[in-house]
């Protein structure tokens, strides 16, 4: 039997075929999951729709994660289409470019609000709408990065947003565990994605992490995808409120 056979899930945040969310979605599909996808705008729809259709997606819907009405519409449609929901993959993060460069102390009030709202509160907003549909238990999985724990050059306000996201995972896990709903985060190492391109000197980060990580290399996206699928499956039934690092061991280093 496949790991996610007879499971239905919504995927938020696929930007293109290099997205970590896309790699997880592909592996989830291979493991039997029926998927629905959302897109932010027309430009992203053009890139995402062919990908979603290649996995025979049941739902392809517009959704701005900062818009309550659009979130309501997505989960209402999932309820109409499927009757219940087994998992949500949250892969949404955003910070204004000017708040990723320079010094963190110069982050604007609006930039801070945008980063925290989009990257952290959106998980809470989705959880509130998903849980009534998770009548047989379920999973919420989000994506984070080690810049939440230690200072990473040019990550700045996104590091603070990811720290808030990880705290939200713990609080949501405590709230929802009695309903059989697990909440976890997956922390991948440095991988070339669309969002990573927004980090200045990212190629240098890739070089350094490959040289110094315990495995002596960077992590592969298919490794992250398999780990994500594991967390979404019943094989991880005893894991909640946790952060799973898939980074070739980079996070264990002190220097």
N, C-alpha and C positions, 0 to 999 in steps of 0.2 A: 504494500500500500504506500502511496506517495505521502510525503510529510504534511501537505496542505490539501489533501483530497477532500472535496465537499466544503472547503472554506471559501468565504467571500470577503474581499477586502477592498478598501479605497486607498488609492495612492495619490498623495499630494506632493507636488514639487518636481516632477520630471521635467527637466529643461531641454535635454537632448540625449543622444545615445551614449554620451560619456558620463551621464549623471550616475551617482551611486544609487539613487532611487530607482533608476532604470535597470541597473544590474540586479538589484534585489527583486524588482518586479519580474524580470525574466526568470530568475531562479524560482520565485514563488509560483509562477505559471507552470514551469517544468515540474514542480512538485504538486500540481493539481489545483491550484487556486484559481478562482474566477475573480477577475479584477475590474475595478472601475478607476478611471483617471480624471484628474481635473487639470485645467490650464488657466493661466492668469489673464492672457490677452490674445488677440488675433495672431500676433507675431509668434508667440510660443505655441499656439495651437497648430500652426503650420508645421512646426518641427515635431510636436508631440503626437498629433493625431495619427500619422502613419505608424508610429511606434506602437501606440495603443491598439490600433486595428490589427497589427501583426500578432498580437497576443489575444485576439478575439475578445477585446474588452466589451463588457456588457454596458458600461456607462462611460461617456466622455462628456464632461460638463465644464462650463466656465466657473471659476471660483477665485475671487480675491480673498485671501484668508483674513484680511482686515475688515471685510464687509460681512456683517452679521446676516444680512438678508441672503447673500449668496451662499454662505455656509448653511443656513437653514434650508435653502433649496436643494443643495447637494445631498444632505442627509435625508431630507424628505423623499427625494427621488430614489435613493438607495433603499429606503423602507418600502416604497411602492414596488420597486423592481424585485427585491430579494426577500422582503419580509423580516430578515434579520441580518446582522453584520457580525463578522468574526474578527476582523482586524482593520486597523488604520495605520498606514505608513506615512509619517509626518516628516517631510524633507524640505521644509520651507525656512529660509533664512535670508535676511537682507539688511545691509547697512549702507548708508550713503558713502560714496567713494571718498569724499573729503574727510570722513570720520575714520577711515581706515589708514590714511596717510598721516604722517606727522606724529604729534604727541596725543596720548589719550586725554590729557588734561584740557586739551582744546576742543574736545567733543562738544558740539552744540546741544542745547536742551532738546531741540527738535530732532536732531540726529539720534540722540539717546532714546527718545520716545519711539521713533520709527524702528530702531533696531530691536528694542525690547518687545514692542507690540508684535512686530512681524515674526521675529525669531523665537520668542518664548510664549507670549500670551496666546498665540494662535494654537498651540497644543492644548491649552486649557479650554479654549473655545470649541475645538473639535471634540475633546473628551466629553464635554457636557452634552453635545449633540449625539455622539456615538453611543454612549452608555445605554440609553433607552432601547437601542436596537440590538444590543449585545445580550439578548435574553438567555443565552446559553453560555455566558462568559465570553471573554474576548481578549484582544491584545491591542495595545497602543505602542508603537515603536517609533522613536524619533532618532535623528542623526545629530551627533555632537562632534566636538573636536577638543584635543588636549589644551588648546589655548584657553579653555575655561578654567584650567587648574594652574597653569604657569604662564608667565608673560611670553608671548610670541610676537616678535617684531611685525608691525604692520597689521596685526589682528585687532588690537585696540578695543573698540566698543563691541565688536562681535564676540570677543572673549568674555566680556561681561554678560552679553546676551546669552551665550551658551551656558555660562554659570547659572543664570536664572532658569534656563531651560532644564538643566540637570536637577536643580532644586525642585522645579515643578514636577519632574518625573517622580521624585520621592514622595512629594505630598499627594500627587494623584494616585500613586500606588497604595498609599495608606488609606485614602478615601474609598477606592474602588475595589480593593481586595475582597471585601465581603461579598461582592457581586460576581466573584470569579474572574475579574478583569485584571490582567497584568499590564504593567507599564514599565518599559525599559528604554534605554538609550544605547546606541551603537556608536562608538568613537573610533572612526577610521583614521589611519595614518595619512600622510600626505599623498594625494592622488590628483592627477591632472583632471579637473572638472571645470565647467564654466564659471562657477563661483570662485574656485581657486585662482583663476586668472585675475580676479580683482585684488589679489594680495600682492603687493610689490615685492620683488625679489623671490617669488615663489619657486622658481627653478633652482635657486641657490638652496632653499629649504629642502627640496627634493634631493639634491646632491649630498648635503650634510647628513640628512636622516638615513640615506642609503649607506653612507660610510660608517656611521656610528651606531646604528640600531643593533641589538643583539643578534638578529638574524643576518645582518650584513647586507640588507637590501630594503627596498621599499615594499609595502604591501601591494598585492594585486587586487583589482576590483572584484574579481570572482571570489576571492577569499572573503571579502566583506559581504558579498551577496549571499554566500552560503551561511555565514554567521547570522545575518539578518533573518534569513529563512528559518534557521534553527530557533531564534528567539520568537518568531511568529508561530512556531509549531508546538504541539503538545509535548515534544521532547524537552522543552524548556518550562514545563508546567510548574516547577517549583521556584522559578526565578522571577522576581518583580522588584521594582524600585532600584534597579542596578544599572551600571554602565559597563558594557562589554567592550574592551579595547581590542581592536584588530589593527595593529600598527607595527608589526614585526618586533614588538617589545620596546619600542621607543619610550613609552611612558614610564618604564621602570628605572631609567637612567637618572642619576643625580647630576652628572656633568658630562 
